């Protein structure tokens, strides 16, 4: 035990540490409980005035590069890789 620290100060620090750990445990448990309840209620909480979303994303687009464009792109990648 350090000589400069009184026993009461060490006890106070220990109590505050234990209180902080207990508070953190309680907060984590509450957040988990409310998150589970919110996830259970999620389908009932849909907003009927919003339009339905598409299930699939947009089609992939593909552009063919000319040989000169491919060479320019390769040069750019080499320059960026050097830095």
C-alpha positions as CSV (number, residue, x, y, z in Angstrom):
1,X,0.0,0.0,0.0
2,X,1.5,3.4,-0.9
3,X,2.4,5.6,2.1
4,X,0.8,8.7,0.7
5,X,-2.7,7.2,0.3
6,X,-5.0,6.8,3.3
7,X,-6.9,3.6,3.9
8,X,-10.2,5.6,3.5
9,X,-9.1,6.8,0.1
10,X,-8.3,3.3,-1.1
11,X,-11.6,2.0,0.3
12,X,-13.4,4.8,-1.5
13,X,-11.7,4.0,-4.8
14,X,-12.6,0.4,-4.4
15,X,-16.3,1.2,-3.7
16,X,-16.5,3.6,-6.7
17,X,-14.9,1.0,-8.9
18,X,-17.4,-1.7,-7.8
19,X,-20.3,0.8,-8.3
20,X,-19.1,1.6,-11.8
21,X,-18.8,-2.1,-12.7
22,X,-22.3,-2.8,-11.3
23,X,-23.7,0.1,-13.2
24,X,-22.1,-1.0,-16.5
25,X,-23.5,-4.6,-16.0
26,X,-27.0,-3.2,-15.3
27,X,-26.9,-0.9,-18.4
28,X,-25.8,-3.7,-20.7
29,X,-28.5,-6.0,-19.4
30,X,-31.2,-3.3,-19.9
31,X,-30.0,-2.5,-23.4
32,X,-30.0,-6.2,-24.4
33,X,-33.6,-6.6,-23.0
34,X,-35.0,-3.6,-24.7
35,X,-33.3,-4.4,-28.0
36,X,-34.8,-7.9,-27.9
37,X,-38.2,-6.5,-27.2
38,X,-37.8,-3.9,-30.0
39,X,-36.8,-6.6,-32.5
40,X,-39.9,-8.6,-31.6
41,X,-42.2,-5.6,-32.2
42,X,-40.4,-4.6,-35.4
43,X,-42.8,-6.2,-38.0
44,X,-45.8,-4.6,-36.2
45,X,-44.1,-1.2,-36.4
46,X,-44.0,-0.9,-40.2
47,X,-45.1,2.3,-41.7
48,X,-47.9,1.6,-44.2
49,X,-47.5,4.9,-46.1
50,X,-43.9,4.1,-47.2
51,X,-43.6,2.4,-50.6
52,X,-42.2,-1.2,-50.6
53,X,-38.6,-1.5,-51.5
54,X,-37.2,-3.6,-54.3
55,X,-35.6,-6.8,-53.2
56,X,-32.9,-6.9,-55.8
57,X,-30.4,-4.2,-56.5
58,X,-29.8,-2.5,-59.9
59,X,-28.2,-4.5,-62.7
60,X,-24.4,-4.5,-62.9
61,X,-23.0,-2.1,-65.5
62,X,-19.9,-3.0,-67.5
63,X,-17.9,-0.9,-69.8
64,X,-15.2,-2.3,-72.1
65,X,-12.0,-0.3,-72.0
66,X,-9.8,0.4,-75.0
67,X,-6.2,-0.9,-74.8
68,X,-5.0,2.7,-74.4
69,X,-7.4,3.2,-71.4
70,X,-6.3,-0.1,-69.9
71,X,-2.6,1.0,-70.2
72,X,-3.4,4.4,-68.6
73,X,-5.3,2.7,-65.8
74,X,-2.4,0.3,-65.2
75,X,0.0,3.2,-65.1
76,X,-2.2,5.0,-62.6
77,X,-2.3,2.0,-60.3
78,X,1.5,1.6,-60.5
79,X,1.9,5.3,-59.5
80,X,-0.5,5.0,-56.6
81,X,1.2,1.8,-55.4
82,X,4.6,3.5,-55.3
83,X,3.5,6.1,-52.7
